[in-house]
Amino acid sequence: MNGPQVAVVGAGAWGTTLAVMLGKVEPVVLVAHDAESADRISAARENERRLPGIELPDAVTVTADPASLADIADLVIFAVPSNHLRAIAERVAQHVAPSVDVLSVVKGLEAGSLLRMSQVIAQAAEIGPRRVAALSGPNLAAEIARGLPASAVVAAEEPELADRVVERVGRREFRLYVNSDLLGVELCGALKNIVAIAAGAADGLGFGDNGKAGLMTRGLAEMTRLGIAAGANPLTFAGLAGIGDVIATCGSTLSRNHRLGVELAKGRPWADLEQTLPGVAEGAYTVDAALALARRHGVEMPIAQEVHNALFEGKSVQRCLIDLLARESKDELADFPAWAERIREDG
């Protein structure tokens, strides 16, 4: 079949970055949300709003027509905001060939259903779940677009699918690993954004590196608690999708979730920030689903709860962080027996 064999659905910063990276070696279709966006990006050969300063290779074709996916034979990558994923997957479903591999790079949980992003794609586009892989890790788009070294992990129920994605998407400067724990990898990608909001708030209030390190560590602990309760492998949370992404997202000013936390610490309300923050801070759209999933599994997530309180209950960020610090001390390794047992079961 002639023409591009890979498509990226979603022309945000991450989708554009992937299109640029792939477009350096093969033709790629980048599917934007609307015709105005597609025409603007195509004419400028640059996504000035989401990825300024990065030129699109000649091999990247930009369109808003979902029918362009009909000729894609190998790989379709979904890179859209989590709260729009279902609608977009439904919109393009009829054009995605049954033989195509599907990759989600979306990080979140769907409100209401509490489904992971690969599950949303499979359900909305009527694609077999074993055809959908997920990529996650410390992937700040602006750095990868500039060719700086990065790593990520590709997870799939079908090992051969993960291997094909790694072969197609991986580069020397973008090193990919595989993991069979699709559940854990996707939960890591969703939950770390919540911790990053808290870390940004801590930076905004001048808590210092010690305070933020403690917050990140305890955030990772509650991520792991929920992951184990949901059936994930705890070791996944010690890998690229877990601690790797926590470090990058909590520590970098390039992180939209971190930036949201900083702005919340200034006293700005979420209703204002949602309209003015550049890009999408996925943690804000994930936190309530994460708390609902935690209630389903009987897991406590105090950091996520305080992020919710700051976003949606009008509680000051300073009060939220003070209340976290005032919590009763506990055994740091209280969760370890359950983690160890789960590792033995998975082994």
C-alpha positions as CSV (number, residue, x, y, z in Angstrom):
1,M,0.0,0.0,0.0
2,N,1.3,3.4,-1.0
3,G,1.3,6.5,1.3
4,P,1.6,7.0,5.0
5,Q,1.2,3.8,7.1
6,V,1.2,5.7,10.5
7,A,-1.3,8.2,11.8
8,V,-1.4,10.3,15.0
9,V,-4.8,11.4,16.1
10,G,-4.5,14.6,18.1
11,A,-2.4,17.7,17.3
12,G,-1.5,18.8,20.8
13,A,2.1,19.1,22.0
14,W,2.6,15.3,22.5
15,G,0.8,14.3,19.3
16,T,2.7,16.8,17.2
17,T,6.0,15.6,18.8
18,L,5.3,12.0,17.9
19,A,4.4,13.1,14.3
20,V,7.6,15.1,14.1
21,M,9.7,12.2,15.4
22,L,8.1,9.6,13.1
23,G,8.0,12.0,10.2
24,K,11.8,12.2,10.1
25,V,11.9,8.6,8.8
26,E,8.6,7.9,7.1
27,P,5.3,9.6,6.0
28,V,2.9,10.4,8.8
29,V,-0.7,11.7,8.9
30,L,-1.4,14.1,11.8
31,V,-5.1,14.4,12.4
32,A,-6.1,17.7,14.0
33,H,-9.4,18.4,15.8
34,D,-10.7,20.8,13.2
35,A,-10.0,22.1,9.7
36,E,-8.9,25.6,11.0
37,S,-6.2,24.0,13.2
38,A,-5.1,21.6,10.4
39,D,-4.8,24.4,7.9
40,R,-2.9,26.7,10.3
41,I,-0.4,24.0,11.2
42,S,0.0,22.8,7.7
43,A,0.6,26.3,6.3
44,A,3.1,27.2,9.0
45,R,4.8,23.8,9.1
46,E,4.8,24.3,12.8
47,N,2.3,23.9,15.7
48,E,2.9,27.4,17.0
49,R,0.2,27.1,19.8
50,R,1.3,23.8,21.2
51,L,4.9,23.2,20.1
52,P,6.5,26.5,19.0
53,G,9.8,26.5,17.3
54,I,9.6,22.9,16.1
55,E,9.4,22.5,12.3
56,L,7.3,19.7,10.9
57,P,9.1,17.4,8.5
58,D,7.9,17.4,4.9
59,A,6.7,13.8,5.4
60,V,4.0,15.0,7.9
61,T,0.6,15.6,6.3
62,V,-1.8,17.5,8.5
63,T,-5.6,17.1,8.1
64,A,-8.8,17.2,10.0
65,D,-10.5,14.5,7.9
66,P,-10.9,11.2,9.8
67,A,-11.3,9.4,6.5
68,S,-7.6,9.8,6.1
69,L,-7.2,7.0,8.5
70,A,-8.7,4.5,6.1
71,D,-5.5,4.1,4.2
72,I,-3.3,3.6,7.3
73,A,-2.1,0.0,7.3
74,D,0.2,-0.3,10.3
75,L,-0.3,2.0,13.3
76,V,-2.8,4.6,14.6
77,I,-1.7,6.6,17.7
78,F,-4.3,8.4,19.9
79,A,-2.9,11.5,21.5
80,V,-5.9,13.6,22.5
81,P,-7.1,14.9,25.9
82,S,-8.6,12.2,28.1
83,N,-11.9,14.0,28.4
84,H,-12.4,14.1,24.6
85,L,-11.0,10.6,23.9
86,R,-14.3,8.7,23.7
87,A,-15.9,11.2,21.3
88,I,-12.9,11.3,19.0
89,A,-12.5,7.5,19.1
90,E,-16.2,7.1,18.1
91,R,-15.7,9.7,15.3
92,V,-12.8,8.0,13.7
93,A,-13.8,4.3,14.4
94,Q,-15.3,3.5,11.0
95,H,-12.0,4.6,9.3
96,V,-9.7,2.4,11.4
97,A,-8.9,-0.8,9.6
98,P,-9.3,-4.1,11.6
99,S,-5.7,-5.0,11.0
100,V,-4.2,-1.8,12.4
101,D,-2.2,-1.7,15.6
102,V,-3.6,1.0,18.0
103,L,-1.5,2.9,20.5
104,S,-2.7,5.1,23.3
105,V,-0.4,7.8,24.6
106,V,-3.3,9.4,26.6
107,K,-2.9,9.6,30.4
108,G,-6.1,9.6,32.4
109,L,-9.2,7.8,33.7
110,E,-12.6,8.4,32.3
111,A,-15.1,10.2,34.5
112,G,-18.1,8.0,35.4
113,S,-16.9,4.7,33.9
114,L,-13.5,4.9,35.6
115,L,-12.1,3.1,32.5
116,R,-8.4,3.5,31.5
117,M,-7.7,5.1,28.2
118,S,-7.0,1.9,26.3
119,Q,-10.3,0.6,27.5
120,V,-12.1,3.8,26.3
121,I,-10.6,3.4,22.8
122,A,-11.5,-0.3,22.6
123,Q,-15.0,0.3,23.7
124,A,-15.7,3.5,21.8
125,A,-14.1,2.4,18.5
126,E,-15.3,-1.2,18.9
127,I,-11.7,-2.5,18.8
128,G,-10.6,-5.7,20.4
129,P,-8.8,-4.8,23.7
130,R,-5.8,-6.9,22.8
131,R,-5.2,-4.6,19.7
132,V,-4.6,-1.5,21.9
133,A,-1.2,-0.8,23.5
134,A,-0.3,2.1,25.8
135,L,2.9,4.2,26.0
136,S,3.8,6.0,29.2
137,G,6.8,7.4,31.0
138,P,8.7,10.6,31.7
139,N,7.8,12.2,28.3
140,L,7.9,16.0,28.4
141,A,7.0,16.8,24.8
142,A,9.1,19.9,24.4
143,E,12.3,18.0,25.2
144,I,11.6,15.0,23.0
145,A,10.7,17.3,20.1
146,R,14.2,18.9,20.5
147,G,15.8,15.5,20.2
148,L,16.8,15.2,23.9
149,P,17.2,11.7,25.2
150,A,14.1,10.1,26.9
151,S,12.7,6.7,27.7
152,A,9.2,5.2,28.0
153,V,7.5,1.9,28.4
154,V,5.0,0.2,26.0
155,A,2.5,-2.1,27.6
156,A,0.0,-4.4,25.9
157,E,-1.8,-7.6,26.7
158,E,-0.3,-9.1,23.5
159,P,3.5,-9.1,23.7
160,E,3.9,-9.1,20.0
161,L,1.9,-5.8,19.8
162,A,4.2,-4.2,22.3
163,D,7.2,-5.4,20.3
164,R,5.8,-4.0,17.1
165,V,5.2,-0.6,18.7
166,V,8.7,-0.5,20.1
167,E,10.2,-1.3,16.7
168,R,8.1,1.4,15.0
169,V,8.2,4.2,17.5
170,G,11.5,3.7,19.4
171,R,14.6,5.6,18.5
172,R,18.2,5.8,19.8
173,E,17.2,9.1,21.6
174,F,13.7,7.7,22.5
175,R,14.4,4.4,24.2
176,L,11.4,2.1,24.7
177,Y,10.9,-0.8,27.0
178,V,8.1,-3.3,27.2
179,N,5.8,-4.3,30.1
180,S,3.0,-6.8,30.2
181,D,1.3,-4.9,33.0
182,L,-1.1,-2.7,30.9
183,L,-3.2,-1.9,33.9
184,G,-0.3,-0.7,36.0
185,V,1.3,1.3,33.3
186,E,-1.9,3.2,32.5
187,L,-2.7,3.8,36.2
188,C,0.8,5.2,36.7
189,G,0.3,7.6,33.8
190,A,-3.1,8.8,35.1
191,L,-2.2,9.1,38.8
192,K,1.2,10.8,38.6
193,N,-0.5,13.9,37.2
194,I,-2.4,14.3,40.4
195,V,0.8,14.1,42.4
196,A,2.3,16.7,40.1
197,I,-0.4,19.2,40.9
198,A,0.4,18.8,44.6
199,A,4.1,19.1,43.9
200,G,3.5,22.3,41.9
201,A,1.5,23.7,44.8
202,A,4.3,22.9,47.2
203,D,6.8,24.7,44.9
204,G,4.4,27.6,44.7
205,L,4.3,27.9,48.4
206,G,8.0,27.6,48.8
207,F,8.0,24.3,50.7
208,G,11.5,23.5,49.5
209,D,13.1,20.4,48.0
210,N,12.8,18.3,51.1
211,G,9.1,19.0,51.4
212,K,8.4,18.3,47.8
213,A,10.5,15.1,47.9
214,G,8.4,13.8,50.8
215,L,5.2,14.7,48.9
216,M,6.4,12.9,45.8
217,T,7.4,9.8,47.7
218,R,4.1,9.6,49.6
219,G,2.3,10.3,46.4
220,L,4.0,7.4,44.8
221,A,3.0,5.3,47.8
222,E,-0.7,6.0,47.4
223,M,-0.4,5.5,43.6
224,T,1.0,2.0,44.3
225,R,-1.6,1.2,46.9
226,L,-4.4,1.8,44.4
227,G,-2.5,0.0,41.7
228,I,-2.1,-3.1,43.8
229,A,-5.7,-3.1,44.9
230,A,-6.8,-2.8,41.3
231,G,-4.6,-5.7,40.3
232,A,-1.5,-4.1,39.0
233,N,2.1,-5.3,39.6
234,P,3.7,-3.0,42.2
235,L,7.1,-3.2,40.4
236,T,5.5,-1.2,37.6
237,F,5.3,1.7,39.9
238,A,9.1,1.5,40.5
239,G,9.7,1.8,36.8
240,L,9.5,4.4,34.0
241,A,5.8,4.8,34.0
242,G,5.8,5.2,37.8
243,I,8.7,6.8,39.6
244,G,10.2,7.9,36.3
245,D,7.2,9.9,35.3
246,V,6.6,11.2,38.9
247,I,10.2,12.7,38.9
248,A,9.7,14.4,35.5
249,T,6.2,15.7,36.0
250,C,6.7,16.8,39.6
251,G,10.0,18.5,39.0
252,S,9.8,20.2,35.6
253,T,8.3,23.6,34.8
254,L,7.4,22.1,31.4
255,S,4.8,20.0,33.1
256,R,1.3,21.5,32.8
257,N,0.1,19.7,35.9
258,H,3.0,21.2,37.9
259,R,2.2,24.6,36.5
260,L,-1.5,24.2,37.5
261,G,-0.3,23.5,41.1
262,V,1.9,26.6,41.1
263,E,-1.0,28.7,39.9
264,L,-3.4,27.2,42.4
265,A,-0.9,28.2,45.1
266,K,-1.3,31.8,44.0
267,G,-5.0,31.6,44.9
268,R,-6.3,31.4,41.4
269,P,-9.5,29.3,41.0
270,W,-9.7,26.3,38.8
271,A,-12.6,27.9,36.8
272,D,-10.2,30.6,35.7
273,L,-7.2,28.4,35.1
274,E,-9.1,25.8,33.0
275,Q,-9.7,28.6,30.4
276,T,-6.2,30.1,30.5
277,L,-3.7,27.4,31.2
278,P,-1.8,26.5,28.0
279,G,-2.6,22.9,27.1
280,V,-4.5,20.4,29.2
281,A,-3.5,19.6,32.8
282,E,-4.9,16.0,32.8
283,G,-4.6,15.6,36.6
284,A,-7.6,18.0,37.1
285,Y,-9.8,15.8,34.9
286,T,-8.5,12.5,36.5
287,V,-8.6,13.2,40.3
288,D,-12.3,12.6,40.9
289,A,-12.2,9.3,38.9
290,A,-9.1,8.3,40.8
291,L,-10.8,8.9,44.1
292,A,-13.9,7.0,42.9
293,L,-11.7,4.1,42.0
294,A,-10.0,4.3,45.4
295,R,-13.3,4.1,47.1
296,R,-14.3,1.1,45.0
297,H,-11.1,-0.7,46.2
298,G,-11.1,0.6,49.8
299,V,-7.9,2.6,49.4
300,E,-7.0,5.9,51.1
301,M,-5.5,8.6,48.9
302,P,-5.0,11.7,51.0
303,I,-2.9,13.7,48.5
304,A,-5.5,13.1,45.8
305,Q,-8.2,14.1,48.1
306,E,-6.5,17.4,48.9
307,V,-5.9,18.1,45.2
308,H,-9.7,17.6,44.7
309,N,-10.4,20.0,47.6
310,A,-8.1,22.7,46.2
311,L,-9.6,22.4,42.7
312,F,-13.3,21.9,43.4
313,E,-14.1,22.7,47.0
314,G,-12.5,26.2,47.3
315,K,-10.0,25.1,50.0
316,S,-6.8,27.0,50.0
317,V,-3.7,25.2,48.8
318,Q,-1.9,26.3,52.0
319,R,-4.6,24.7,54.1
320,C,-4.5,21.5,52.0
321,L,-0.8,21.1,52.4
322,I,-0.9,21.9,56.1
323,D,-3.6,19.3,56.7
324,L,-1.5,16.7,54.9
325,L,1.4,17.6,57.2
326,A,-0.8,17.3,60.2
327,R,-1.9,13.7,59.5
328,E,-1.1,11.1,62.1
329,S,2.3,9.4,61.6
330,K,2.3,5.8,60.4
331,D,4.6,3.0,59.6
332,E,6.2,3.8,56.3
333,L,6.4,0.1,55.4
334,A,2.8,-0.6,56.5
335,D,1.8,-1.5,52.9
336,F,4.9,-3.6,52.2
337,P,3.5,-7.1,53.2
338,A,0.7,-6.6,50.7
339,W,3.1,-5.4,48.0
340,A,5.5,-8.4,48.6
341,E,2.6,-10.8,48.5
342,R,1.5,-9.4,45.2
343,I,5.0,-9.6,43.7
344,R,5.1,-13.3,44.8
345,E,1.8,-14.0,43.1
346,D,2.8,-12.3,39.9
347,G,6.1,-14.2,40.0
